[in-house]
Amino acid sequence: MRLIFLLPVLFSLPSFAADSKPLLPCTIYQPTTNAYYDISPIAVQPLIDHKKAHKDDRTESWHARGYDFGTNFTLNFCAPVIETLEDVVGIKENLLKNISAFYEWKGKKYSIGQASTELVFRGRELSLNYTNGSPCDSPTTHERRKLKHSDDDEDDDDDDKKKGDDDEDDNKKSHKGKPSDDDDVRRKSTLISLACDQNLPLGKAHISFIGSSPDQCTYFFRAKTMAACGGVKEPPTGLGAGGVFFVIFLIFLAVYVLGGIAYQRTVQHQRGWRQLPNYNVWASIFSVVRDIIVILTSSCSRLMPRRQGYNQLPASGRGRGSRADDENRLIDQLDEEWDD
């Protein structure tokens, strides 16, 4: 009885094992519907040196117009941008090849996030987040910009405080562009909302710039693509259609042979080779195949050139003539005896 209660637990073990399997990069399951999402089709990969670009291959990363922001953005999905970047503000040289989004402003390049392959579901919204970009402007800098057009009639204490803020800003500007080891430095980040659009072909995307935070530290984008529509099928397994068919064929063959042997042995009381199912049919097929092989081998042996050696020589003309003479003499002798 205890085994009956344990059966549901045993059958649920494979599902737990499947859930514990690590996901592929840039993939995720929807928590409520268990739909499978794979954003990798819209990830732009650099072309191999010896490979020629196909008409459908992208030779540059995705772009989004900034409109009133004053500049455009370049970004990629789940992979670094394929453009070569140098002298990015506040980014170390060893991290330049891992930038997934950036923009250029007044001759300087600013990173707005390092590459990430981790998708996140917030409710029904699928999103992708990039962090650790270039350093953000300090709050004191923005406060000073807001007070740029304020009155100059302030008390000495406020002037001293403002002067101290300006000195601090100038000090930070002098170090801008150099990598900082301070963990408290606020850095730019990117949040991409992925939406389903079944009208776009697979591998295509339409990206829109939504806006940025007031301190220009976080940038928001919306990407419409068919890759964000999700599906119910599992990720591709190691077996293809041919492999699945072969496994099914082996199972059918095993059931046919083992079941036939059990039936012939227990019901028909057969022994030896006759235990095989449909023994007479397989024996006749084997006999036909054997005859065909014999005919083919004999035909091929006739066509093959013979080796030089001792062969049977045809009878000489002299031998045939002597035999004919003997026959003539015998006939003449019989005629003579008949006349006598």
Solvent accessible surface area in square Angstrom, and as a share of the most:
residue,aa,sasa,rsa
1,M,166,0.74
2,R,209,0.76
3,L,117,0.58
4,I,104,0.53
5,F,146,0.61
6,L,95,0.47
7,L,74,0.37
8,P,89,0.56
9,V,83,0.47
10,L,92,0.46
11,F,153,0.64
12,S,36,0.24
13,L,95,0.47
14,P,85,0.54
15,S,58,0.37
16,F,130,0.54
17,A,58,0.45
18,A,60,0.47
19,D,117,0.61
20,S,88,0.57
21,K,137,0.58
22,P,126,0.79
23,L,82,0.41
24,L,103,0.51
25,P,91,0.57
26,C,3,0.02
27,T,10,0.06
28,I,25,0.13
29,Y,59,0.23
30,Q,10,0.04
31,P,101,0.64
32,T,116,0.67
33,T,98,0.57
34,N,99,0.51
35,A,16,0.12
36,Y,21,0.08
37,Y,28,0.11
38,D,47,0.24
39,I,0,0.00
40,S,52,0.33
41,P,56,0.35
42,I,2,0.01
43,A,17,0.13
44,V,9,0.05
45,Q,110,0.49
46,P,89,0.56
47,L,60,0.30
48,I,101,0.51
49,D,148,0.77
50,H,156,0.70
51,K,106,0.45
52,K,183,0.78
53,A,60,0.46
54,H,107,0.48
55,K,180,0.76
56,D,92,0.47
57,D,50,0.26
58,R,72,0.26
59,T,92,0.53
60,E,84,0.38
61,S,0,0.00
62,W,15,0.05
63,H,92,0.41
64,A,2,0.02
65,R,157,0.57
66,G,0,0.00
67,Y,153,0.58
68,D,142,0.73
69,F,40,0.17
70,G,53,0.51
71,T,23,0.13
72,N,88,0.45
73,F,1,0.00
74,T,14,0.08
75,L,0,0.00
76,N,0,0.00
77,F,0,0.00
78,C,15,0.09
79,A,10,0.08
80,P,47,0.29
81,V,14,0.08
82,I,41,0.21
83,E,57,0.26
84,T,122,0.71
85,L,14,0.07
86,E,117,0.52
87,D,129,0.67
88,V,5,0.03
89,V,11,0.06
90,G,2,0.02
91,I,16,0.08
92,K,82,0.35
93,E,149,0.67
94,N,122,0.63
95,L,74,0.37
96,L,26,0.13
97,K,182,0.77
98,N,59,0.30
99,I,0,0.00
100,S,0,0.00
101,A,0,0.00
102,F,20,0.08
103,Y,12,0.05
104,E,83,0.37
105,W,104,0.37
106,K,170,0.72
107,G,67,0.65
108,K,111,0.47
109,K,57,0.24
110,Y,24,0.09
111,S,0,0.00
112,I,0,0.00
113,G,0,0.00
114,Q,17,0.07
115,A,29,0.22
116,S,32,0.21
117,T,62,0.36
118,E,125,0.56
119,L,9,0.04
120,V,46,0.27
121,F,29,0.12
122,R,141,0.51
123,G,62,0.60
124,R,217,0.79
125,E,94,0.42
126,L,6,0.03
127,S,10,0.06
128,L,0,0.00
129,N,58,0.30
130,Y,0,0.00
131,T,63,0.36
132,N,93,0.48
133,G,0,0.00
134,S,0,0.00
135,P,24,0.15
136,C,17,0.10
137,D,34,0.18
138,S,18,0.11
139,P,81,0.51
140,T,34,0.20
141,T,12,0.07
142,H,31,0.14
143,E,98,0.44
144,R,71,0.26
145,R,130,0.47
146,K,167,0.71
147,L,91,0.45
148,K,151,0.64
149,H,168,0.75
150,S,46,0.29
151,D,111,0.58
152,D,131,0.68
153,D,136,0.70
154,E,75,0.34
155,D,81,0.42
156,D,107,0.55
157,D,107,0.56
158,D,65,0.34
159,D,63,0.33
160,D,93,0.48
161,K,144,0.61
162,K,77,0.33
163,K,134,0.57
164,G,37,0.36
165,D,40,0.21
166,D,41,0.21
167,D,80,0.42
168,E,75,0.34
169,D,2,0.01
170,D,84,0.43
171,N,87,0.45
172,K,100,0.43
173,K,111,0.47
174,S,73,0.47
175,H,106,0.47
176,K,84,0.36
177,G,37,0.36
178,K,127,0.54
179,P,71,0.45
180,S,43,0.27
181,D,123,0.64
182,D,81,0.42
183,D,140,0.73
184,D,120,0.62
185,V,48,0.27
186,R,113,0.41
187,R,63,0.23
188,K,9,0.04
189,S,20,0.13
190,T,0,0.00
191,L,54,0.27
192,I,0,0.00
193,S,29,0.19
194,L,7,0.03
195,A,15,0.12
196,C,65,0.39
197,D,32,0.16
198,Q,134,0.59
199,N,143,0.73
200,L,46,0.23
201,P,84,0.53
202,L,114,0.57
203,G,22,0.21
204,K,82,0.35
205,A,17,0.13
206,H,105,0.47
207,I,16,0.08
208,S,43,0.28
209,F,28,0.12
210,I,110,0.56
211,G,20,0.20
212,S,39,0.25
213,S,25,0.16
214,P,136,0.85
215,D,35,0.18
216,Q,74,0.33
217,C,8,0.05
218,T,37,0.22
219,Y,0,0.00
220,F,72,0.30
221,F,3,0.01
222,R,89,0.33
223,A,0,0.00
224,K,83,0.35
225,T,0,0.00
226,M,83,0.37
227,A,8,0.06
228,A,7,0.06
229,C,33,0.20
230,G,33,0.31
231,G,28,0.27
232,V,143,0.82
233,K,159,0.68
234,E,108,0.48
235,P,32,0.20
236,P,120,0.76
237,T,106,0.62
238,G,86,0.83
239,L,104,0.52
240,G,47,0.45
241,A,92,0.72
242,G,54,0.52
243,G,23,0.22
244,V,73,0.42
245,F,146,0.61
246,F,117,0.49
247,V,62,0.36
248,I,104,0.53
249,F,97,0.41
250,L,78,0.39
251,I,104,0.53
252,F,138,0.57
253,L,78,0.39
254,A,49,0.38
255,V,100,0.57
256,Y,70,0.27
257,V,50,0.28
258,L,122,0.61
259,G,39,0.38
260,G,13,0.12
261,I,53,0.27
262,A,54,0.42
263,Y,111,0.42
264,Q,34,0.15
265,R,110,0.40
266,T,91,0.53
267,V,84,0.48
268,Q,82,0.36
269,H,134,0.60
270,Q,57,0.25
271,R,137,0.50
272,G,51,0.49
273,W,189,0.66
274,R,127,0.46
275,Q,31,0.14
276,L,58,0.29
277,P,12,0.08
278,N,81,0.42
279,Y,65,0.25
280,N,107,0.55
281,V,79,0.46
282,W,129,0.45
283,A,39,0.30
284,S,61,0.39
285,I,82,0.41
286,F,134,0.56
287,S,38,0.24
288,V,86,0.49
289,V,71,0.41
290,R,128,0.47
291,D,70,0.36
292,I,87,0.44
293,I,95,0.48
294,V,89,0.51
295,I,107,0.55
296,L,103,0.51
297,T,78,0.45
298,S,49,0.31
299,S,51,0.33
300,C,71,0.43
301,S,65,0.42
302,R,207,0.76
303,L,152,0.76
304,M,123,0.55
305,P,125,0.79
306,R,213,0.78
307,R,220,0.80
308,Q,179,0.79
309,G,56,0.53
310,Y,230,0.88
311,N,97,0.50
312,Q,178,0.79
313,L,149,0.74
314,P,118,0.74
315,A,74,0.57
316,S,72,0.47
317,G,49,0.47
318,R,214,0.78
319,G,37,0.36
320,R,146,0.53
321,G,35,0.33
322,S,55,0.36
323,R,168,0.61
324,A,46,0.36
325,D,72,0.37
326,D,72,0.38
327,E,98,0.44
328,N,82,0.42
329,R,147,0.54
330,L,104,0.52
331,I,97,0.49
332,D,80,0.42
333,Q,98,0.43
334,L,100,0.50
335,D,77,0.40
336,E,111,0.50
337,E,103,0.46
338,W,222,0.78
339,D,116,0.60
340,D,154,0.80
